[in-house]
């Protein structure tokens, strides 16, 4: 297994964002778990150190937990191409989709367990009885039985799922059940994701969260954002003489010629050009190709707006063998578009050599966006949706998975009942472009909701309370469910 370096981040700045009342509840929960885990380690294990929401979440959450005085460590599983093809198959099927149409039979189980045993050799030598091990997603589920036999407290966390289990999803759950039923508990992003086959077993619902002060979400001035986009190669204008406006941590970012790939034509968008943005991995369930079709088909109704589809360099995301193929399919689709559509659509691949640099680029792109979209076909929980909400950007997203827990339609953003309806997608984007007053009100409501419900301290506190309870005590500190402030009411003339 690969040990991932975890930094130490002071808690005080992020606690200042959530307010006094939540801070007091958080500190009380922290004191309980710190006393319960004295001398013990919390291990987090997943399948990649970069690329995707889980890796990003772990980078920041673990840094804050270390800053809180907890012994927290992060390991990444080692696997071969066959293993990651199999676990990607499971990923699709837990969403109810067939994926590559491969089988989940005896040979696949033997290979899954072979890779699991190989990883257990080093893991069992490091984990002590009484340690807490949090396993993330299907790749790690096979580790649960032996870890629990070794005396560890094992929590298996699933970040994906569907609201209504179909036969395809049930097949994946049957593959995983012998492993996950032997964990001490299971954690899901929403209650609807808990499959009926394990409904009688202990489980908790803990939605993911983001860090308000991470490089991906830290405040950036409008001038800095424009310089960053010029440096990336996505915005017209020269960078020379403007580098002083860049954050110090951004100086290592390589520009379009040697670190960022942008498929586009000339001329580039100007600072006043409306920009529609989707940031996602190159995954078929994120439907980047559908976003492109929807934008191109309704481009006449979208005025002068441009579209940017932004993702990581697919060759650098080791646990997602489909990424390169999905990106290449998007490239082929882009080349087949009429010239007047191509010149307004940009495919952006961001380098992954530095997680911090990558996060800063995403931050700048999201902040420049006029509208952020997330037209996923399935979504466990939309971290990019929360990022846009926190930044005060109006959002158009699919009413799927955890997104419908994040956004109330017409209050915090606009939701698409059918994520495959590209016409409705174009209409929703056009509505926000045509009605900037509505867009600002939705964005303001969204930011308040993100601060109240979807920042790191809430997630950490729920994890602390769960661990404290599994340790034999019942935590008496709970996160306030109601917002400290309700949403901003729309003026009467704007209600529709």
C-alpha positions in Angstrom: 0.0 0.0 0.0 1.0 3.6 -0.6 1.1 5.9 2.4 -0.2 9.4 1.5 1.4 12.3 3.2 -1.2 14.2 5.3 -0.5 17.8 6.3 -1.6 19.4 9.6 -4.1 22.2 9.4 -5.3 24.4 12.3 -9.0 24.2 13.0 -9.6 27.8 14.0 -9.9 29.4 10.5 -12.5 26.9 9.3 -14.4 27.1 12.6 -14.7 30.8 12.2 -16.7 30.2 9.0 -19.5 28.2 10.7 -20.2 30.5 13.6 -20.1 30.3 17.4 -22.9 27.9 18.1 -21.7 25.2 15.7 -18.1 25.7 16.8 -19.1 25.0 20.4 -20.9 21.8 19.5 -18.0 20.7 17.3 -15.4 21.3 20.1 -17.5 19.3 22.6 -17.7 16.4 20.2 -14.0 16.6 19.5 -13.2 16.4 23.2 -15.3 13.3 23.5 -13.6 11.4 20.7 -10.1 12.6 21.6 -10.5 11.1 25.0 -12.0 7.9 23.6 -9.2 7.3 21.1 -6.2 8.3 23.1 -3.2 6.2 22.0 -5.1 4.8 19.0 -4.9 5.6 15.2 -7.6 6.4 12.7 -6.7 4.9 9.3 -8.4 5.9 6.0 -8.0 3.6 3.0 -9.2 4.3 -0.5 -8.0 3.6 -4.1 -6.3 6.8 -5.3 -4.5 9.8 -3.8 -5.7 12.1 -6.5 -8.6 12.6 -8.9 -12.2 12.4 -7.7 -14.1 13.7 -4.8 -13.1 11.1 -2.2 -9.4 11.8 -2.5 -10.0 15.6 -2.4 -12.2 15.2 0.7 -9.6 13.1 2.5 -6.8 15.6 1.8 -8.6 18.3 3.8 -10.6 16.4 6.3 -7.6 14.4 7.5 -5.4 17.6 7.7 -8.0 19.1 10.1 -8.3 16.0 12.2 -4.5 16.0 12.6 -4.7 19.6 13.5 -7.2 18.6 16.2 -4.7 16.3 17.8 -5.9 13.0 16.4 -3.5 10.4 15.0 -4.9 10.1 11.5 -3.2 8.3 8.5 -4.1 7.6 4.9 -3.2 4.6 2.8 -4.0 3.9 -0.9 -4.6 0.3 -2.1 -2.3 -1.2 -4.7 -4.0 -3.0 -7.6 -3.5 -4.1 -11.2 -5.5 -3.1 -14.3 -7.8 -6.1 -13.9 -8.7 -5.2 -10.4 -9.5 -1.6 -11.3 -11.5 -2.7 -14.3 -13.5 -4.9 -11.9 -14.0 -2.2 -9.3 -15.1 0.3 -12.0 -17.6 -2.3 -13.0 -18.9 -2.4 -9.5 -19.0 1.4 -9.4 -21.3 1.5 -12.4 -23.5 -1.3 -11.2 -24.0 0.3 -7.7 -25.4 3.2 -9.8 -27.7 0.7 -11.5 -25.8 0.9 -14.8 -24.3 -2.2 -16.6 -20.9 -0.4 -17.3 -18.7 -2.6 -19.5 -21.2 -5.5 -19.4 -18.6 -7.8 -17.8 -19.4 -10.5 -15.3 -19.1 -10.6 -11.6 -18.4 -14.3 -11.2 -16.1 -16.7 -9.4 -13.0 -15.7 -11.4 -13.6 -12.0 -10.6 -14.1 -12.8 -6.9 -10.9 -14.7 -6.8 -8.9 -11.9 -8.4 -10.6 -9.3 -6.1 -9.6 -11.4 -3.0 -6.1 -12.0 -4.4 -5.4 -8.3 -4.6 -7.1 -7.8 -1.2 -4.7 -10.4 0.4 -1.7 -8.7 -1.1 -2.7 -5.4 0.4 -3.4 -7.0 3.8 0.2 -8.1 4.3 1.5 -4.6 4.9 -1.8 -3.3 6.4 -2.0 -5.9 9.2 1.6 -5.2 10.1 0.7 -1.5 10.7 -2.8 -1.6 12.3 -3.0 -2.3 16.0 -6.0 -3.7 17.9 -8.3 -0.9 18.9 -7.4 1.3 15.9 -10.2 2.7 13.8 -10.1 1.8 10.0 -12.4 3.7 7.6 -12.6 1.8 4.3 -13.9 3.9 1.3 -16.0 2.4 -1.5 -16.0 -1.0 -3.3 -12.2 -1.3 -3.8 -11.5 -1.6 -0.1 -14.5 -3.7 1.1 -12.6 -7.0 1.0 -10.3 -5.7 3.7 -13.0 -5.6 6.3 -13.2 -9.2 7.6 -9.5 -9.6 8.4 -9.1 -6.2 9.9 -12.0 -6.9 12.3 -10.5 -10.3 13.1 -7.3 -8.4 14.0 -9.2 -6.3 16.6 -9.7 -3.1 14.6 -12.9 -1.1 14.6 -13.9 -1.2 10.9 -16.2 1.4 9.2 -17.0 0.8 5.5 -18.1 4.0 3.8 -19.9 4.0 0.4 -20.0 7.3 -1.4 -22.2 6.0 -4.3 -25.6 4.4 -4.8 -29.0 4.8 -6.3 -32.4 5.6 -4.7 -34.1 2.5 -6.0 -32.1 -0.7 -6.2 -32.5 -2.5 -9.5 -31.3 -6.0 -10.6 -28.0 -4.6 -11.8 -27.3 -2.8 -8.6 -28.4 -5.9 -6.6 -25.8 -8.0 -8.4 -23.0 -5.6 -7.2 -24.3 -5.6 -3.6 -24.4 -9.4 -3.6 -20.7 -9.4 -4.7 -19.8 -7.0 -1.9 -22.1 -8.3 0.9 -19.8 -11.1 2.3 -17.2 -8.4 3.1 -19.2 -5.4 4.1 -21.5 -7.3 6.5 -18.5 -8.1 8.6 -17.6 -4.4 9.2 -18.6 -2.9 12.5 -20.9 -0.4 10.7 -21.6 1.0 7.2 -21.8 4.7 6.2 -23.8 6.0 3.3 -24.3 9.5 1.8 -28.1 9.2 2.0 -30.5 6.7 3.5 -32.0 5.7 0.2 -28.6 4.2 -0.8 -28.8 1.5 1.9 -29.6 -1.7 0.0 -32.4 -3.9 1.4 -30.0 -6.9 1.7 -28.2 -5.2 4.6 -31.0 -3.0 5.9 -31.0 -4.9 9.2 -27.3 -4.2 9.8 -26.0 -1.1 11.7 -25.6 1.8 9.3 -25.3 5.6 9.5 -26.0 8.4 7.0 -23.2 11.0 6.8 -23.2 13.3 3.7 -19.8 14.4 2.4 -18.5 17.9 2.9 -15.9 20.4 1.5 -13.3 22.6 3.1 -14.2 26.3 2.8 -10.5 27.4 3.0 -8.8 24.7 0.8 -7.0 25.8 -2.4 -10.1 24.8 -4.3 -12.5 27.0 -2.3 -10.3 29.8 -0.7 -11.4 33.3 -1.6 -9.9 34.8 -4.8 -10.3 38.3 -6.2 -11.9 38.8 -9.6 -8.6 40.2 -10.9 -6.7 37.1 -9.7 -9.3 34.8 -11.3 -8.9 36.5 -14.7 -5.1 36.3 -14.5 -5.4 32.6 -13.7 -7.7 31.9 -16.6 -5.4 33.7 -19.0 -2.4 31.7 -17.6 -4.4 28.4 -18.1 -5.2 29.5 -21.7 -9.0 29.8 -21.3 -9.4 33.6 -21.4 -8.2 36.2 -23.9 -5.5 38.6 -22.7 -1.8 38.5 -21.8 -0.4 37.4 -18.5 2.9 39.3 -18.7 3.2 41.8 -15.9 0.2 40.4 -14.0 1.8 37.6 -12.1 2.0 39.7 -9.0 -1.8 39.1 -8.7 -1.4 35.3 -8.5 -1.4 33.6 -5.1 2.1 32.5 -4.1 1.0 28.9 -4.3 0.0 29.3 -8.0 3.4 30.2 -9.3 4.2 26.5 -10.0 1.1 26.0 -12.3 2.2 25.3 -15.8 0.3 27.1 -18.6 -1.4 25.8 -21.7 1.8 24.9 -23.5 3.2 22.5 -21.0 0.8 21.5 -18.3 -2.9 22.2 -19.3 -4.5 20.8 -22.4 -7.4 22.9 -23.8 -9.2 21.8 -27.0 -10.6 25.1 -28.5 -10.6 27.4 -31.4 -9.9 31.2 -31.6 -10.9 33.7 -30.5 -10.9 33.0 -26.8 -13.7 34.3 -24.5 -13.3 37.8 -23.2 -13.6 38.7 -19.5 -17.2 39.8 -20.2 -18.3 36.6 -22.0 -20.8 34.4 -20.0 -19.2 31.0 -19.2 -21.1 27.8 -18.4 -18.9 25.4 -16.6 -19.0 21.7 -15.6 -16.1 20.3 -13.6 -16.0 16.5 -13.4 -14.0 13.4 -13.9 -14.2 12.0 -17.5 -16.7 9.5 -16.4 -19.8 8.4 -18.5 -22.1 8.9 -15.5 -21.1 12.6 -15.4 -22.4 13.0 -18.9 -19.9 15.6 -20.2 -20.9 14.6 -23.7 -24.6 15.3 -22.9 -23.7 18.7 -21.5 -21.9 19.4 -24.8 -24.9 18.3 -26.9 -27.3 20.3 -24.7 -25.3 23.4 -25.1 -24.7 23.0 -28.8 -28.3 22.3 -29.5 -29.6 25.4 -27.7 -26.7 27.7 -28.4 -28.9 30.2 -30.2 -30.9 30.7 -27.0 -27.8 31.1 -24.9 -26.6 34.4 -26.5 -22.8 34.8 -26.6 -22.2 32.3 -23.8 -19.4 29.7 -24.0 -19.1 26.3 -22.4 -16.1 24.8 -20.6 -16.0 21.1 -19.8 -13.2 20.7 -17.2 -11.7 17.5 -15.9 -8.4 16.1 -14.7 -5.8 14.7 -17.2 -7.5 11.3 -17.6 -4.2 9.5 -17.9 -3.2 10.5 -14.4 -6.3 9.0 -12.6 -5.1 5.4 -11.9 -8.3 3.9 -10.5 -10.5 5.0 -13.5 -9.6 3.1 -16.7 -12.5 4.6 -18.6 -11.3 8.2 -18.3 -9.2 8.2 -21.4 -11.9 6.6 -23.6 -14.6 9.0 -22.3 -12.4 12.1 -23.0 -11.5 10.8 -26.5 -15.2 10.3 -27.2 -15.8 13.9 -26.2 -13.0 15.1 -28.5 -14.5 13.2 -31.4 -17.9 14.7 -30.7 -16.4 18.2 -30.5 -14.7 17.8 -33.9 -18.1 16.7 -35.4 -19.9 19.9 -34.3 -20.6 22.8 -36.6 -17.9 25.5 -36.6 -20.1 28.0 -34.8 -20.7 25.5 -32.0 -17.0 24.4 -31.7 -15.8 27.9 -31.3 -17.9 28.3 -28.1 -17.0 25.0 -26.5 -13.7 24.3 -24.6 -12.5 20.9 -23.4 -10.0 21.4 -20.6 -7.7 18.8 -19.1 -5.9 20.0 -15.9 -2.6 18.6 -14.9 -2.5 16.5 -11.7 1.2 16.7 -10.8 0.3 19.0 -7.9 -3.1 18.6 -6.2 -2.9 22.2 -4.9 -2.2 23.7 -8.3 -5.1 21.6 -9.8 -7.4 22.8 -7.0 -6.5 26.5 -7.6 -7.2 26.2 -11.3 -10.6 24.6 -10.6 -11.3 27.4 -8.0 -10.6 30.1 -10.5 -12.7 28.5 -13.3 -15.7 28.0 -11.0 -15.5 31.5 -9.7 -15.4 32.9 -13.2 -18.4 30.8 -14.3 -21.7 32.6 -14.9 -23.5 29.3 -14.3 -22.1 26.0 -12.9 -23.8 22.9 -14.1 -23.7 19.2 -13.0 -25.8 17.2 -15.5 -24.9 13.8 -14.0 -26.9 10.8 -14.9 -26.2 9.4 -11.4 -24.4 11.1 -8.5 -23.6 9.8 -5.0 -23.1 13.4 -3.7 -22.2 16.3 -5.9 -19.1 17.9 -4.3 -18.7 20.2 -7.3 -22.3 21.3 -6.6 -21.4 22.3 -3.1 -18.2 24.0 -4.3 -20.3 26.2 -6.6 -22.9 26.9 -3.9 -20.2 28.0 -1.4 -18.7 30.3 -4.1 -22.1 31.9 -4.7 -22.6 30.7 -8.2 -26.0 29.8 -9.6 -26.3 26.1 -10.3 -28.2 23.9 -12.8 -28.0 20.2 -11.9 -29.8 16.9 -12.2 -32.3 15.8 -9.7 -30.4 12.6 -8.9 -28.8 11.1 -5.8 -27.3 13.4 -3.2 -27.8 16.5 -5.4 -31.5 16.6 -4.5 -30.4 16.8 -0.8 -28.2 19.8 -1.6 -30.5 21.9 -3.7 -34.2 22.6 -3.3 -35.4 23.4 -6.8 -36.1 27.1 -7.2 -34.5 28.0 -3.8 -30.8 27.1 -4.1 -30.6 26.4 -7.8 -32.5 24.7 -10.7 -32.9 20.9 -10.9 -33.6 18.8 -14.0 -36.2 16.1 -13.5 -34.8 14.2 -16.4 -31.0 14.4 -16.7 -31.1 13.1 -20.3 -33.4 16.0 -21.4 -30.9 18.2 -23.1 -33.6 20.7 -24.2 -34.7 21.2 -20.6 -31.0 21.6 -19.6 -30.5 24.3 -22.2 -33.7 26.1 -21.1 -32.7 26.1 -17.5 -29.3 27.6 -18.3 -30.9 30.2 -20.5 -33.3 31.1 -17.7 -30.4 32.0 -15.4 -28.6 33.9 -18.1 -31.7 35.9 -19.0 -32.7 36.6 -15.4 -29.5 37.8 -13.4 -31.7 38.9 -10.5 -33.0 35.3 -10.1 -29.5 33.9 -10.5 -28.1 36.2 -7.7 -30.9 35.2 -5.3 -30.5 31.5 -5.9 -26.7 31.8 -5.5 -27.1 33.7 -2.2 -29.4 31.0 -0.9 -27.1 28.3 -2.1 -24.1 29.9 -0.3 -26.0 30.1 3.0 -27.0 26.4 2.7 -23.5 25.3 1.9 -22.1 27.0 5.0 -24.9 25.6 7.2 -24.9 22.0 6.0 -22.0 21.0 3.8 -18.7 22.1 5.4 -16.0 19.9 7.0 -16.8 20.5 10.7 -20.3 19.0 10.3 -18.9 15.8 8.6 -16.1 15.4 11.1 -18.5 15.9 14.0 -20.8 13.2 12.7 -17.8 10.8 12.3 -16.7 11.6 15.8 -20.1 10.9 17.2 -20.3 7.6 15.3 -16.8 6.4 16.5 -17.6 7.5 20.0 -20.8 5.4 20.0 -19.0 2.3 18.5 -16.4 2.7 21.3 -19.2 2.0 23.8 -20.4 5.5 24.7 -23.3 7.5 23.4 -22.2 10.9 22.2 -24.5 13.7 23.5 -23.5 16.3 21.0 -25.5 16.6 17.7 -25.2 19.0 14.8 -28.1 21.4 14.5 -30.3 20.2 11.7 -32.0 23.6 11.1 -30.1 26.4 9.5 -29.2 29.3 11.7 -30.7 31.5 9.0 -33.4 30.5 6.4 -33.0 31.0 2.7 -33.3 34.5 1.3 -36.8 35.1 0.1 -37.4 36.0 -3.5 -39.2 39.2 -4.3 -42.9 38.6 -5.0 -42.4 39.6 -8.7 -39.8 36.9 -9.2 -41.8 33.9 -7.9 -42.8 31.5 -10.7 
